[in-house]
């Protein structure tokens, strides 16, 4: 993280599960110059300000919405690096409120791009989602457009050399909005576990792993690539069994816009994908004015994947029930 020495960092959605822990991680490093937390919720900002009271000289809180260009322009003034975590993420909510998801996830991305270029920000890295790969729901479709905007933005910055990249990973285990806190509550109250489909699978990444992956990607990013971490999968039925081996399960059916399995690299993107030891890089489909080599990061040379390669949660290495149970216990989700 020493590449962030004396840097000013803006985190959009900085009061969310990722944002708040990401800020805490940054504050543990004494060489960060300043962190700007940008979000809409003044109550969450107040709670974070109390939590980080001893670091108040390094933190600035900005109440604002990525939909508001003028506010985003002000927030990015004097900023070196932007981490874009703000989004409307709930799949059913986006299905029923599509224009709201479009305003935040697409218009918000456009506002950030223009503001970063105007204020000569060095780099922006945006958090995406598996749902942007072959999207079947509105949330995934908006994030696909958002990803495309950030990739194409590398042709807009010109001589200012602002670079834009994307990180794509699935649901974060234990984060707000994930199924784990919900299952934990069911266990405590000895209730029946609802399961949308008995064969449902998901990728598995912890919040800390996600943060470390973003930090590493930020360090090595060249602009225009999508970084995908190599992570295991879980079967949702195994997750329930990890909570309670005698759990009663009720099949409730797949929700609007929900996938049975997650996809992070579809076969259509195999031709663009380069494999490294701990991650994949999806190269842009378009060419930029500057030449970029996406086959080498640090000293590691990547290799092209097979033409029919897919990275999908049901065609992956699975965690055992025992491994899942160990995580849940270590993070106090089950006692």
N, C-alpha and C positions, 0 to 999 in steps of 0.2 A: 504493500500500500504506500510505499515511499514515493511512488509516482504522483501521489496526491499532496506531497509536502508543500505547505504554504498556499494551498488551493482553496478557493471558495466553491462550495458544492451546494447545488439546489436539488432538493428531493421533492418532487411532486407526489401528492398522496402520502406525505411524510408522517401522517398520524395513523396510517393503516398498520396491519400486522407486519408486513415487510418493512415499510418505511421507518417505523419506530425502532425496530431492532437494528436496522441498517444504520440509523443515526447513532444508536448506542455503540455500535461497532466502530464507527468513525471517531466518536468522541474518546474511545479508549486509546487512540493514537494521538500523541501530543503535537504532532506536526501538522495537523489540519488547521487551516487558518480560520475558516468560518463555514457554518452549515446553515442553510436557509430551508426551513420546513414550510412547504406550501400546501395548504389544504383548505377545505371549506368549513370544517367543523371547529368552532372556537372552543367548545367544551373539551374536545380531545386535545387541542393545542394547550389549553390551560393545564390539563393533567400531565402532559409531556413537559411543560415548563416547570412544573413542580418536581417531576422526576429528575430533570436535568438541571436543577437549580445551581449546583456547584459549577456547571459548565456554561452558565448564562452569558458569559462574555463571548463565547464562541458560537452561540445560537441566535438566530433571528427567526421569528415566526411571521409568516405572511398568510393572512386570510384572503383567499381568492379562489377563483374557479378557472380551470384551463380553458373553459369556453370564452373567457373574457380576455381578448388579445391585449388590451391596454394594461391590464393587471399583470399578465404574463410578461409583457415587455418590461414593466417596472421590476418584476421579481428577478429577471435574468440579467439585469444591469450589473456589471462587475463580476459576473459568475464565470468560473473556469470550466466546471463540469456539471452537467444536468443528468440526474437519474430519474427517469420518468416512470413512476409507479401508479399514477392516478388513472383510474378507469372505472366505468360501471361494469361489474364483473358477474353479477348474478344472471345465470342463463334464463330462468323463467321470467324474471323482472324485465330483462331486455326484450324477450319475446312479446310481452304485453305493453312495453313502453319503448318501441323501436326508435322513435325520433330522439328520445333522451339519450339513448346509447350512442346514436350517431353524433349528436352534439358534443358529447364528452370524449368519445373514443376516436372520432375522426376529425371533427373541427378542432378539438383540443390538441391533437397531434399537429395539425397544420399551424395552429397558433404558436406552438412551441418551436417548430422549425423556423418560422419567420422571425420570431423573437431572438432565437439563438444566432441566426445569421446577422440580424441587425445589430446585436450587441457583441458580436465577435466571440461567442463562447467557443472554447476549444473543442469540446466533444459532448455528445449526448448519447446515452445508452437507454433504450426503451425496453421495458418488461412486456413480453408478449405472452402467449398461451398456446397450448397444444390445440385449442379449439380454432386457432387461425389456420391450421392445416386441414385442407378439405372441409371447410366449415359447413355445418348443417343448421346452425342457429345464428340468430342475429348478432349475438355477442361475438362469436367467432368471425363472422363476416366483417364486423366493424374493426376487429383487431387485424384481420388480413389486410384491409385497406390501410389501417394505421401503419402496419409493417411496411407496406409498399411505399407509403409516403416517406417514411424515415429512410428507406433505402435510396429512393430517388432524390432525396434532399442532398445527397452527396454531389449531385450535379448542379445544385443551386448556389452553393456557398462560394464558388469562384475562388478569388485570391485570398479570401478570409480563412480558407482551409478549415472551417468547422466540419467535423466528421460526425456521422450518425450511424449507429449500429443497433442491433436488436438481440435480446436474449429470449429464448423460447423454452419454457418448461411447463409442466402440468400443475395440478393442484398441490399446494404446499401442505404437508401433513401437520395438523394441529393449528393451522392459522384460522383467524376469524372467518367464518363462512365455510370452512371445511367440515366434513362429516364427523370428524373425531370428537370435537367438543359436544356435538349432538348425541353421539353414541355414549359418551361418558355420562351425560345427563340421564339417558335411558337406563344405563346400568345402575346408577345411583337410586333411581326410582323403581327399579325392577319392572321395567316396561317391555313390551314387545318391540323388536327391532324391525323397522320397515326396510325392505330391500327392493330396489326397482327391478332388478333382474338377477337371477341366480348365477349367471355367467359373467357378470360385469367385472371388468378389470380397470385399474388405474395405475399410472406411473406414481412413483414414491420419491419425494424429495423433502427433506426437512427444511425449516426456515433458515437455519444456520448454513446448510449446504447451499441453498439458493442465494443467500447473501455472499458467501465466499465465491460462488460461481460468477455472480455479477461483478464483484471486485476484480477477479482475475480477467474476465472478459473486457472490463474497462481498461485494464492495464495493457492488453495486447491488441485491442481493436484497431482496425485499419480504416474502417468506414465502408458500409454497404453490406456487410455480412450479417448472417443470423447465426448466433451461437446456440447449440443444443447440447445439454449435458448428458453424459452416459449415466443413466440411473436405472434402478430395478423397477419392477412392477409388483403390485399386490392384487389378489382377488378380494373383492369386497366381502365375500362370504367368510374368507379367512380373517379379515379384519374384525368382523363380528365375533367369530370364534375366539379371537385373541382377547377380546373384552370379556367374553363369557362362554365357556365351552358348552354350557347347557342352555344357551340363549334360544328364545322362541323367536322365529323369523316369520314375517308376513310379506309375501311378494305383492308389491303395490303397483307395478308397472312403470315404464320409463316416463320421465317428466317431459314436458314440451321442450324440444330442442336438445335433449340429452342424447349422448352417444353411448353405445354399449362398451366400446373400447376407445381409448385415447390414441391419437396418432400425432407424432411430433415431426416425422419426416415421411411424407407419402411417397409412393413409387414415382410419381411425376417429378419429384424434386431430387431423385437419386442421381440424375445426370449432373446436378449442381453441387452434390455433397462430397465433402472431403472429410475423411475420418482421422482423428488424432487419438492419443492414448486415453484421454479423459473426456473428450467432447467431439462433436461434429461441427463443421462449418458449412452452412448453405450459402453458396456464392450468389451474387445478384444476377438476374437475367439480363440486365442492361449494362452497357459499357459506360465508364466514366472518363472524364477528360484526362485524369491521371491514371497511370498504370499501377495496378495493385496485385501483388502476389498473395493469393489466399491459400497457397499450399505449404506455407511455412510460417510458424509462430514460435517466437524465441528461437531455439535451435532445433525444434522438432519439425520434421517434414511429414506431411500427411499423405494419405493415399486415397485414391478415388474408390468409392463403394461400387458394388455391382449394379448393373443397370436396373435390376428388379428389386433393389434393396428397399426395405421399409423399416421404420422404427415405430413400432406399434405395441401398445401395452399388453396385448394377448400373445405377442410373438417375442417374448423377452425373458430375461431371468427374473424369477419370482422370489420374493422374500417368504420365508416359512412363517407359520403361525407363531412359532417360538420367537423368531426375530422381531416380528411385529409386537408381540406381547412385551418383549424386553424394552422396546422403544416406548411403549405406552406407560410402563412402570417407571422408567427413568425420567419421564416427563410429567409424572403425576396425573396421567389421565385415568389410570386405574390404581386403586390402593389395595 
